[in-house]
Amino acid sequence: MKTTLEIPDTIFRRAKARAAEHNISLRTFVSEAVAEKLEAKSPDRQKARIALAGKLRHMRRETARISTLIEQEFERIEPEEWA
């Protein structure tokens, strides 16, 4: 997709120089830089994930109980039943 961006001159020159150093086009350099930025985990996103996990703390006992039940059921399965 084509688009037009306004980039400060100093950043543009640095990006163009870095792309040349790596023998890639400016288009490739910018695309890779944006992709890296999108993949990076932001502190706010990390905090939200931790907050959500903390809210599920009360489920630890239930999770352990369910895991025990699953293990017990798998112990009852005979090996020939898997074949």
Backbone as a printed PyTorch tensor [residue, N CA C, xyz], in Angstrom:
tensor([[[  0.8400,  -1.1650,   0.0000],
         [  0.0000,   0.0000,   0.0000],
         [  0.8940,   1.2390,   0.0000]],

        [[  0.5210,   2.1980,  -0.7460],
         [  1.2730,   3.4370,  -0.7900],
         [  0.6310,   4.4310,   0.1650]],

        [[  1.5000,   5.2050,   0.8170],
         [  1.0160,   6.2640,   1.6990],
         [  2.0550,   7.3620,   1.7600]],

        [[  1.6630,   8.4980,   2.2510],
         [  2.5780,   9.6180,   2.4000],
         [  2.7280,   9.9060,   3.8830]],

        [[  3.9720,  10.0170,   4.3130],
         [  4.2640,  10.3270,   5.7100],
         [  5.1170,  11.5730,   5.7900]],

        [[  4.8810,  12.3700,   6.8000],
         [  5.7580,  13.5070,   7.0670],
         [  6.6910,  13.0870,   8.1880]],

        [[  7.9700,  13.0040,   7.8390],
         [  8.9920,  12.5870,   8.7980],
         [  9.9720,  13.7470,   8.9500]],

        [[ 10.3330,  14.0950,  10.1840],
         [ 11.3240,  15.1660,  10.3530],
         [ 12.5990,  14.8450,   9.5660]],

        [[ 13.2080,  15.8830,   9.0050],
         [ 14.3860,  15.7120,   8.1500],
         [ 15.4920,  14.9060,   8.8210]],

        [[ 15.7480,  15.1840,  10.0850],
         [ 16.8500,  14.4900,  10.7600],
         [ 16.5710,  12.9910,  10.8700]],

        [[ 15.3320,  12.6400,  11.1670],
         [ 14.9750,  11.2140,  11.2770],
         [ 15.0250,  10.5640,   9.8980]],

        [[ 14.5450,  11.2660,   8.8910],
         [ 14.5660,  10.7320,   7.5300],
         [ 15.9980,  10.4330,   7.0970]],

        [[ 16.9120,  11.3970,   7.3240],
         [ 18.3070,  11.1940,   6.9140],
         [ 18.9370,  10.0200,   7.6680]],

        [[ 18.6540,   9.9220,   8.9610],
         [ 19.2140,   8.8160,   9.7460],
         [ 18.6670,   7.4720,   9.2590]],

        [[ 17.3660,   7.4320,   8.9670],
         [ 16.7560,   6.1890,   8.4810],
         [ 17.3250,   5.7970,   7.1240]],

        [[ 17.4730,   6.7660,   6.2480],
         [ 18.0050,   6.4860,   4.9130],
         [ 19.4480,   5.9990,   5.0060]],

        [[ 20.2350,   6.6210,   5.8840],
         [ 21.6250,   6.2040,   6.0620],
         [ 21.6990,   4.7910,   6.6410]],

        [[ 20.8620,   4.5000,   7.6240],
         [ 20.8790,   3.1620,   8.2410],
         [ 20.4440,   2.1050,   7.2430]],

        [[ 19.4560,   2.4100,   6.4210],
         [ 19.0170,   1.4790,   5.3770],
         [ 20.1650,   1.2000,   4.4120]],

        [[ 20.8900,   2.2350,   4.0310],
         [ 22.0280,   2.0750,   3.1170],
         [ 23.1160,   1.2290,   3.7610]],

        [[ 23.3500,   1.4330,   5.0590],
         [ 24.3580,   0.6290,   5.7650],
         [ 24.0240,  -0.8590,   5.7100]],

        [[ 22.7300,  -1.1700,   5.7380],
         [ 22.2830,  -2.5730,   5.7220],
         [ 21.9560,  -3.0710,   4.3180]],

        [[ 22.2510,  -2.2360,   3.3140],
         [ 21.9850,  -2.5910,   1.9100],
         [ 20.5330,  -2.9830,   1.6630]],

        [[ 19.6160,  -2.2330,   2.2750],
         [ 18.1890,  -2.4590,   2.0420],
         [ 17.5600,  -1.1390,   1.6460]],

        [[ 16.4010,  -1.2290,   1.0500],
         [ 15.7030,  -0.0030,   0.6450],
         [ 15.1300,   0.7010,   1.8680]],

        [[ 14.8710,   1.9860,   1.6980],
         [ 14.2400,   2.7460,   2.7770],
         [ 12.8640,   2.1600,   3.0770]],

        [[ 12.1480,   1.7320,   2.0410],
         [ 10.8330,   1.1260,   2.2100],
         [ 10.9310,  -0.1060,   3.1140]],

        [[ 11.9100,  -0.9630,   2.8480],
         [ 12.0990,  -2.1700,   3.6660],
         [ 12.4660,  -1.7990,   5.0900]],

        [[ 13.3770,  -0.8230,   5.2160],
         [ 13.8080,  -0.3970,   6.5440],
         [ 12.6220,   0.1160,   7.3630]],

        [[ 11.8220,   0.9800,   6.7760],
         [ 10.6770,   1.5490,   7.4870],
         [  9.6530,   0.4650,   7.8170]],

        [[  9.3960,  -0.4270,   6.8700],
         [  8.4400,  -1.5130,   7.1230],
         [  8.8900,  -2.3860,   8.2830]],

        [[ 10.1830,  -2.7330,   8.3000],
         [ 10.7120,  -3.5550,   9.3900],
         [ 10.6630,  -2.8180,  10.7230]],

        [[ 10.9710,  -1.5260,  10.7000],
         [ 10.9440,  -0.7370,  11.9330],
         [  9.5300,  -0.6560,  12.5040]],

        [[  8.5570,  -0.4460,  11.6410],
         [  7.1650,  -0.3850,  12.1000],
         [  6.7320,  -1.7500,  12.6300]],

        [[  7.1060,  -2.8150,  11.9330],
         [  6.7510,  -4.1650,  12.3900],
         [  7.3490,  -4.4480,  13.7660]],

        [[  8.6090,  -4.0700,  13.9660],
         [  9.2530,  -4.2650,  15.2760],
         [  8.5280,  -3.4850,  16.3610]],

        [[  8.1520,  -2.2700,  16.0540],
         [  7.4480,  -1.4340,  17.0260],
         [  6.1010,  -2.0430,  17.3790]],

        [[  5.4170,  -2.5950,  16.4030],
         [  4.1150,  -3.2150,  16.6560],
         [  4.2370,  -4.4810,  17.4990]],

        [[  5.3350,  -5.2020,  17.3400],
         [  5.5440,  -6.4400,  18.0840],
         [  6.0230,  -6.1880,  19.5090]],

        [[  6.6110,  -5.0440,  19.7410],
         [  7.1490,  -4.7370,  21.0750],
         [  6.0090,  -4.6780,  22.0810]],

        [[  6.2770,  -5.2030,  23.2490],
         [  5.2680,  -5.1890,  24.3020],
         [  5.3590,  -3.8690,  25.0580]],

        [[  4.2760,  -3.1500,  25.0390],
         [  4.2700,  -1.8660,  25.7340],
         [  4.1020,  -2.0980,  27.2360]],

        [[  4.6760,  -1.2160,  28.0560],
         [  4.5250,  -1.3670,  29.5060],
         [  3.0600,  -1.3480,  29.9400]],

        [[  2.2390,  -0.5280,  29.2750],
         [  0.8240,  -0.4680,  29.6370],
         [  0.1360,  -1.7950,  29.3550]],

        [[  0.4900,  -2.4040,  28.2470],
         [ -0.1070,  -3.6860,  27.8910],
         [  0.3230,  -4.7700,  28.8830]],

        [[  1.6100,  -4.7200,  29.2780],
         [  2.1260,  -5.6810,  30.2420],
         [  1.4340,  -5.4940,  31.5920]],

        [[  1.2470,  -4.2520,  32.0080],
         [  0.5670,  -3.9770,  33.2750],
         [ -0.8700,  -4.4920,  33.2410]],

        [[ -1.5370,  -4.3070,  32.1180],
         [ -2.9140,  -4.7780,  31.9890],
         [ -2.9780,  -6.2960,  32.1100]],

        [[ -2.0160,  -6.9810,  31.5060],
         [ -1.9890,  -8.4440,  31.5810],
         [ -1.7630,  -8.9040,  33.0200]],

        [[ -0.8640,  -8.2400,  33.7350],
         [ -0.5790,  -8.5880,  35.1250],
         [ -1.8030,  -8.3100,  35.9940]],

        [[ -2.4650,  -7.1890,  35.7460],
         [ -3.6650,  -6.8600,  36.5160],
         [ -4.7490,  -7.9080,  36.2940]],

        [[ -4.9070,  -8.3420,  35.0570],
         [ -5.9130,  -9.3580,  34.7570],
         [ -5.5750, -10.6670,  35.4600]],

        [[ -4.3160, -11.0720,  35.4010],
         [ -3.9110, -12.3130,  36.0620],
         [ -4.1300, -12.2120,  37.5580]],

        [[ -3.8740, -11.0600,  38.1360],
         [ -4.0900, -10.8730,  39.5680],
         [ -5.5480, -11.0110,  39.9470]],

        [[ -6.4250, -10.6200,  39.0660],
         [ -7.8590, -10.7220,  39.3410],
         [ -8.3350, -12.1750,  39.3170]],

        [[ -7.5540, -13.0440,  38.7110],
         [ -7.9280, -14.4630,  38.6380],
         [ -7.2900, -15.2790,  39.7570]],

        [[ -6.6240, -14.6180,  40.6920],
         [ -5.9300, -15.3030,  41.7730],
         [ -6.8710, -16.2390,  42.5450]],

        [[ -8.1210, -15.8190,  42.7170],
         [ -9.0780, -16.6390,  43.4640],
         [ -9.3840, -17.9700,  42.7670]],

        [[ -8.9970, -18.1040,  41.5060],
         [ -9.2790, -19.3210,  40.7520],
         [ -8.1890, -20.3840,  40.9080]],

        [[ -7.1130, -20.0830,  41.6460],
         [ -6.0110, -21.0390,  41.7730],
         [ -6.4690, -22.3760,  42.3450]],

        [[ -7.2450, -22.3400,  43.3970],
         [ -7.7090, -23.5960,  44.0100],
         [ -8.5700, -24.3990,  43.0420]],

        [[ -9.4590, -23.7030,  42.3480],
         [-10.3260, -24.3920,  41.3920],
         [ -9.5120, -24.9790,  40.2480]],

        [[ -8.5310, -24.2520,  39.7780],
         [ -7.6610, -24.7480,  38.7200],
         [ -6.8990, -25.9810,  39.1870]],

        [[ -6.3900, -25.9500,  40.4080],
         [ -5.6760, -27.1040,  40.9590],
         [ -6.6130, -28.3020,  41.0910]],

        [[ -7.8490, -28.0530,  41.5230],
         [ -8.8250, -29.1450,  41.6700],
         [ -9.1340, -29.7750,  40.3100]],

        [[ -9.3220, -28.9540,  39.3110],
         [ -9.6210, -29.4610,  37.9660],
         [ -8.4250, -30.2320,  37.4170]],

        [[ -7.2150, -29.7250,  37.6320],
         [ -6.0150, -30.4240,  37.1700],
         [ -5.8970, -31.7930,  37.8140]],

        [[ -6.2080, -31.8890,  39.0950],
         [ -6.1700, -33.1720,  39.8000],
         [ -7.1840, -34.1420,  39.2040]],

        [[ -8.3820, -33.6730,  38.9300],
         [ -9.4070, -34.5270,  38.3190],
         [ -8.9640, -35.0340,  36.9450]],

        [[ -8.3630, -34.1720,  36.1810],
         [ -7.8850, -34.5750,  34.8540],
         [ -6.8040, -35.6310,  34.9820]],

        [[ -5.8520, -35.4210,  35.8820],
         [ -4.7910, -36.4060,  36.0920],
         [ -5.3700, -37.7500,  36.5180]],

        [[ -6.3570, -37.7270,  37.4000],
         [ -6.9760, -38.9740,  37.8510],
         [ -7.6510, -39.7010,  36.6980]],

        [[ -8.3160, -38.9590,  35.8360],
         [ -8.9700, -39.5760,  34.6830],
         [ -7.9560, -40.1900,  33.7250]],

        [[ -6.8560, -39.5050,  33.4860],
         [ -5.8400, -40.0440,  32.5940],
         [ -5.1840, -41.2890,  33.1800]],

        [[ -5.0940, -41.3660,  34.4940],
         [ -4.5330, -42.5670,  35.1260],
         [ -5.4390, -43.7660,  34.9060]],

        [[ -6.7330, -43.5400,  34.7480],
         [ -7.6940, -44.6290,  34.5500],
         [ -7.7040, -45.1460,  33.1180]],

        [[ -7.1740, -44.4000,  32.1760],
         [ -7.1750, -44.8040,  30.7810],
         [ -6.0990, -45.8680,  30.5810]],

        [[ -6.5100, -46.9660,  29.9830],
         [ -5.5760, -48.0600,  29.7010],
         [ -4.7990, -47.7250,  28.4330]],

        [[ -3.5200, -48.1060,  28.3860],
         [ -2.6860, -47.7890,  27.2050],
         [ -3.2930, -48.2860,  25.8930]],

        [[ -3.9260, -49.4650,  25.9100],
         [ -4.4790, -49.9750,  24.6560],
         [ -5.6540, -49.1560,  24.1630]],

        [[ -6.2850, -48.3760,  25.0430],
         [ -7.3700, -47.5160,  24.6150],
         [ -6.8720, -46.3410,  23.7680]],

        [[ -5.5930, -45.9950,  23.8790],
         [ -5.0200, -44.8900,  23.1240],
         [ -4.7360, -45.3050,  21.6840]],

        [[ -4.5970, -46.5790,  21.4430],
         [ -4.2080, -47.0400,  20.1070],
         [ -5.3400, -46.9520,  19.1190]]])
